[in-house]
Amino acid sequence: MPETIIVGAGLAGCVAAINLVREGRDVLVLERESRVGGSSLYHPGVAGTPIDLKAYEKYAGIDLLPGGAMGHDANIIVDGKKITANLEKHVDGYLVEQGPRSTSINTYLYELARKEGVKFEFNQPVIGEADFAKLPPDSIIATGLYFEGYDALNIPYLTSFHFISRMTRDDLESNHVSIYFGDFTSDYAYTSSMNGLVFAHVFQRDPIGKATLEAFKEKMYEAEGFEFPEFLHFTFPVPAASLNNPRLFAGNKIITGSLASCIEPFMFFGLHGAFVSGKIAATAVSDKEKAYREFLKCNRLYKTIYLAKKATKRFMYPALHLGMMFGMDRAANMMVQMPMAPRFTRNFKAIMPGYQNYTKMS
Ligand SMILES: Cc1cc2nc3c(=O)[nH]c(=O)nc-3n(C[C@H](O)[C@H](O)[C@H](O)COP(=O)(O)OP(=O)(O)OC[C@H]3O[C@@H](n4cnc5c(N)ncnc54)[C@H](O)[C@@H]3O)c2cc1C
């Protein structure tokens, strides 16, 4: 079969590549960096979202377990008040490291893809409309949270504003994630750790100033005693909610991962969205209708959630994160609070392979 080109050796790109090579296709992945793991500004880091890797394997047939590790402590810190739960005890909540280190999920997926026969070319940025237009039809674009892909394919986005820092510590015995909410940001912040790496990240969708960072540092010190080295400030695009986002196609190209807007926290959040939509993108190479049906199924609550989010801006993110950690059913019921809630949550379980086991908590 002719070669399928994938742009971006990130999570969605590698998942799509593995699925396609297993169908007997020749697959070539073009990556802008000289190695996997994305920009050295963003990563290495530990994602703040626990994910059920076992359920994902059932959905996509790719064993991601060796690329992650069980999360232990999960803390929610709201205006200085801390609730702690044990992820291992209550849910199958795994954490993953992102970036170029040998312990990251990126390295794991890359090695797996190579073993299965996927070809990679590094230092191959595909930038600008002309470059993208030169790619054969049905190429998969998986360029993640980087401006160039959105600009070249005319996908609407908002700019989000971030401060991050990282450090290595060999005295932390458990893998943790702590999500912070409070007046200091209209979104949220988190700290997370695994593989001896500790990560801190505060962001919001409006410009973010030093005062926000200082307030977060203070809260973090009070709650966890962490003192990070210098924080870096940067921006990256997040897909804008619109009638056409999320989307699976852009012209004659298939798009996936964050670029396809699979970043909506309640539906298709970052990592989860990349893993699920990578598989859907691979299906789209041979069967667009089937892939589109699956994509719509996975996104069907997007607009409802978008409107609900607008209406409940102040509380949406705390509720979402409580939900992700402590049981989607409860959070959905809490948020929806209307007769459709049971149906809503049933649908939710059906479409969210990665979150099914979050309902295990009694
Ligand atoms: C700092 C940070 C913190 C995050 N925290 C979380 C979290 O806590 N939980 C969560 O679920 N998600 C989180 N995310 C989001 C998550 O990382 C992404 O949603 C996920 O990686 C998306 O996967 P992807 O395959 O779409 O893109 P990526 O995994 O980012 O892969 C994109 C790849 O494409 C390459 N590329 C980009 N542009 C080009 C180009 N023009 N040509 C060729 N190659 C290109 C990049 O170098 C990269 O390798 C975070 C993201 C960042 C940046």
The ligand as an SDF file (V2000), in Angstrom:
LIG
                    3D

 53 58  0  0  0  0  0  0  0  0999 V2000
    2.8840   22.3880   29.3240 C   0  0  0  0  0  0  0  0  0  0  0  0
    1.7570   21.4550   28.9860 C   0  0  0  0  0  0  0  0  0  0  0  0
    1.0500   20.8160   29.9950 C   0  0  0  0  0  0  0  0  0  0  0  0
    0.0110   19.9440   29.6900 C   0  0  0  0  0  0  0  0  0  0  0  0
   -0.6640   19.3250   30.6950 N   0  0  0  0  0  0  0  0  0  0  0  0
   -1.6100   18.4160   30.3960 C   0  0  0  0  0  0  0  0  0  0  0  0
   -2.2730   17.6970   31.4130 C   0  0  0  0  0  0  0  0  0  0  0  0
   -2.0420   17.9030   32.5800 O   0  0  0  0  0  0  0  0  0  0  0  0
   -3.1970   16.7650   31.0490 N   0  0  0  0  0  0  0  0  0  0  0  0
   -3.4980   16.5150   29.7530 C   0  0  0  0  0  0  0  0  0  0  0  0
   -4.3340   15.6400   29.4750 O   0  0  0  0  0  0  0  0  0  0  0  0
   -2.8970   17.2010   28.7660 N   0  0  0  0  0  0  0  0  0  0  0  0
   -1.9730   18.1430   29.0610 C   0  0  0  0  0  0  0  0  0  0  0  0
   -1.3830   18.8500   28.0620 N   0  0  0  0  0  0  0  0  0  0  0  0
   -1.8680   18.6540   26.7080 C   0  0  0  0  0  0  0  0  0  0  0  0
   -1.2570   17.4380   26.0860 C   0  0  0  0  0  0  0  0  0  0  0  0
    0.1240   17.5220   26.1540 O   0  0  0  0  0  0  0  0  0  0  0  0
   -1.6560   17.4390   24.6620 C   0  0  0  0  0  0  0  0  0  0  0  0
   -3.0370   17.5730   24.5690 O   0  0  0  0  0  0  0  0  0  0  0  0
   -1.2310   16.1550   23.9800 C   0  0  0  0  0  0  0  0  0  0  0  0
    0.1580   16.0370   24.0170 O   0  0  0  0  0  0  0  0  0  0  0  0
   -1.7300   16.2620   22.5840 C   0  0  0  0  0  0  0  0  0  0  0  0
   -1.1470   15.2740   21.8130 O   0  0  0  0  0  0  0  0  0  0  0  0
   -0.8680   15.5920   20.2950 P   0  0  0  0  0  0  0  0  0  0  0  0
   -0.3960   14.3330   19.7000 O   0  0  0  0  0  0  0  0  0  0  0  0
   -2.0250   16.2930   19.6890 O   0  0  0  0  0  0  0  0  0  0  0  0
    0.3080   16.6460   20.3300 O   0  0  0  0  0  0  0  0  0  0  0  0
    1.7690   16.4860   20.9370 P   0  0  0  0  0  0  0  0  0  0  0  0
    1.8720   15.3190   21.8150 O   0  0  0  0  0  0  0  0  0  0  0  0
    2.1590   17.8220   21.4610 O   0  0  0  0  0  0  0  0  0  0  0  0
    2.6390   16.1850   19.6450 O   0  0  0  0  0  0  0  0  0  0  0  0
    2.8050   17.1180   18.6040 C   0  0  0  0  0  0  0  0  0  0  0  0
    4.1030   16.7720   17.8860 C   0  0  0  0  0  0  0  0  0  0  0  0
    4.1360   17.4700   16.6420 O   0  0  0  0  0  0  0  0  0  0  0  0
    5.3910   18.0930   16.4940 C   0  0  0  0  0  0  0  0  0  0  0  0
    5.1710   19.2570   15.6260 N   0  0  0  0  0  0  0  0  0  0  0  0
    4.5600   20.4120   15.9700 C   0  0  0  0  0  0  0  0  0  0  0  0
    4.4960   21.2280   14.9160 N   0  0  0  0  0  0  0  0  0  0  0  0
    5.0760   20.5860   13.8830 C   0  0  0  0  0  0  0  0  0  0  0  0
    5.3140   20.9160   12.5150 C   0  0  0  0  0  0  0  0  0  0  0  0
    4.9030   22.1040   12.0460 N   0  0  0  0  0  0  0  0  0  0  0  0
    5.9400   20.0220   11.7170 N   0  0  0  0  0  0  0  0  0  0  0  0
    6.3410   18.8090   12.2240 C   0  0  0  0  0  0  0  0  0  0  0  0
    6.1630   18.4540   13.5090 N   0  0  0  0  0  0  0  0  0  0  0  0
    5.5140   19.3220   14.3280 C   0  0  0  0  0  0  0  0  0  0  0  0
    5.8100   18.4500   17.8970 C   0  0  0  0  0  0  0  0  0  0  0  0
    7.2040   18.6590   18.0040 O   0  0  0  0  0  0  0  0  0  0  0  0
    5.3290   17.2190   18.6720 C   0  0  0  0  0  0  0  0  0  0  0  0
    6.2870   16.1990   18.6720 O   0  0  0  0  0  0  0  0  0  0  0  0
   -0.3380   19.7280   28.3430 C   0  0  0  0  0  0  0  0  0  0  0  0
    0.3580   20.3840   27.3170 C   0  0  0  0  0  0  0  0  0  0  0  0
    1.4010   21.2180   27.6340 C   0  0  0  0  0  0  0  0  0  0  0  0
    2.1450   21.8680   26.5100 C   0  0  0  0  0  0  0  0  0  0  0  0
  1  2  1  0
  2  3  1  0
  2 52  2  0
  3  4  2  0
  4  5  1  0
  4 50  1  0
  5  6  2  0
  6  7  1  0
  6 13  1  0
  7  8  2  0
  7  9  1  0
  9 10  1  0
 10 11  2  0
 10 12  1  0
 12 13  2  0
 13 14  1  0
 14 15  1  0
 14 50  1  0
 15 16  1  0
 16 17  1  0
 16 18  1  0
 18 19  1  0
 18 20  1  0
 20 21  1  0
 20 22  1  0
 22 23  1  0
 23 24  1  0
 24 25  2  0
 24 26  1  0
 24 27  1  0
 27 28  1  0
 28 29  2  0
 28 30  1  0
 28 31  1  0
 31 32  1  0
 32 33  1  0
 33 34  1  0
 33 48  1  0
 34 35  1  0
 35 36  1  0
 35 46  1  0
 36 37  1  0
 36 45  1  0
 37 38  2  0
 38 39  1  0
 39 40  1  0
 39 45  2  0
 40 41  1  0
 40 42  2  0
 42 43  1  0
 43 44  2  0
 44 45  1  0
 46 47  1  0
 46 48  1  0
 48 49  1  0
 50 51  2  0
 51 52  1  0
 52 53  1  0
M  END
$$$$
